[in-house]
């Protein structure tokens, strides 16, 4: 079970990073720049505190939530900042989605 969870996380991380690359590391919803590994470097680069910088951490966002029948497939996942990802789930209606039509597996 633990190994299966690790495999699922690694697959999701790869899809997230692929989408982030395709999106030029811009959030799918707000279009702000996101970071993956180093909040300190991001914070310093943009002259913001770590607390604010944490909002811009890159996450994998399911367009159709898994609990609503969505999958972990590339077509159902985009890269979104932590703030938009969490905010979307707190709202009845999520932020307006942009089309994923220009994104494909091959880039």
C-alpha positions as CSV (number, residue, x, y, z in Angstrom):
1,X,0.0,0.0,0.0
2,X,2.8,2.4,1.0
3,X,4.7,1.6,-2.2
4,X,1.6,2.2,-4.3
5,X,1.0,5.6,-2.7
6,X,4.6,6.6,-3.5
7,X,4.2,5.5,-7.1
8,X,1.0,7.5,-7.5
9,X,2.7,10.6,-5.9
10,X,5.7,10.3,-8.2
11,X,3.5,10.0,-11.3
12,X,1.4,13.0,-10.2
13,X,4.6,15.0,-9.5
14,X,5.9,14.2,-13.0
15,X,2.6,15.2,-14.6
16,X,2.5,18.4,-12.5
17,X,6.1,19.3,-13.6
18,X,5.3,18.6,-17.2
19,X,2.2,20.8,-17.1
20,X,4.2,23.6,-15.2
21,X,6.8,23.5,-18.0
22,X,4.1,23.7,-20.7
23,X,2.6,26.6,-18.8
24,X,6.0,28.4,-18.4
25,X,5.7,27.9,-14.7
26,X,2.6,30.2,-14.6
27,X,-0.5,29.3,-12.6
28,X,-3.3,28.0,-14.8
29,X,-5.8,30.3,-13.1
30,X,-4.0,33.5,-11.9
31,X,-1.0,33.4,-14.3
32,X,1.4,34.3,-11.5
33,X,4.9,32.6,-11.5
34,X,5.1,29.5,-9.4
35,X,8.0,27.7,-7.7
36,X,8.7,24.1,-7.1
37,X,11.6,23.5,-4.7
38,X,13.2,26.6,-3.1
39,X,10.8,29.0,-1.4
40,X,13.9,31.0,-0.1
41,X,15.2,31.7,-3.6
42,X,11.7,32.5,-4.9
43,X,11.1,34.9,-1.9
44,X,14.4,36.6,-2.4
45,X,14.0,36.9,-6.2
46,X,10.6,38.6,-6.0
47,X,11.3,40.5,-2.8
48,X,8.4,39.0,-0.9
49,X,8.2,37.2,2.5
50,X,8.2,33.4,2.7
51,X,4.6,33.4,4.0
52,X,3.4,35.1,0.8
53,X,5.8,33.1,-1.4
54,X,4.2,29.9,-0.1
55,X,1.0,30.8,-1.9
56,X,2.9,30.4,-5.2
57,X,4.1,26.9,-4.7
58,X,3.3,24.7,-7.7
59,X,0.6,22.1,-7.2
60,X,-1.2,19.6,-9.4
61,X,-4.8,20.7,-9.9
62,X,-7.4,18.2,-11.1
63,X,-9.8,19.9,-13.4
64,X,-12.4,17.3,-12.5
65,X,-11.8,16.3,-8.9
66,X,-11.0,12.6,-8.3
67,X,-13.9,12.4,-5.9
68,X,-16.1,13.4,-8.8
69,X,-14.8,10.8,-11.2
70,X,-11.7,12.7,-12.4
71,X,-8.5,10.8,-13.2
72,X,-4.8,11.4,-12.7
73,X,-4.4,11.5,-16.5
74,X,-2.5,14.3,-18.2
75,X,-5.7,15.7,-19.7
76,X,-7.3,16.2,-16.3
77,X,-4.3,17.9,-14.6
78,X,-2.9,21.4,-14.8
79,X,-0.3,23.2,-12.7
80,X,-1.8,25.8,-10.3
81,X,-0.4,27.8,-7.4
82,X,-1.2,26.6,-4.0
83,X,-3.5,29.6,-3.3
84,X,-5.6,29.0,-6.4
85,X,-5.8,25.3,-5.9
86,X,-6.9,25.7,-2.3
87,X,-9.3,28.6,-3.0
88,X,-10.9,26.8,-5.8
89,X,-11.8,23.9,-3.5
90,X,-13.3,26.3,-1.0
91,X,-15.6,28.0,-3.5
92,X,-18.8,26.6,-4.9
93,X,-17.6,27.5,-8.4
94,X,-13.9,27.5,-9.1
95,X,-12.0,30.3,-10.8
96,X,-12.8,30.4,-14.5
97,X,-10.7,27.8,-16.3
98,X,-8.7,28.5,-19.4
99,X,-8.7,26.1,-22.2
100,X,-6.1,23.3,-22.1
101,X,-6.5,22.8,-25.9
102,X,-3.0,24.1,-26.7
103,X,-1.4,21.7,-24.2
104,X,-0.5,18.2,-25.3
105,X,1.6,15.3,-24.1
106,X,4.3,16.1,-26.6
107,X,4.4,19.8,-25.6
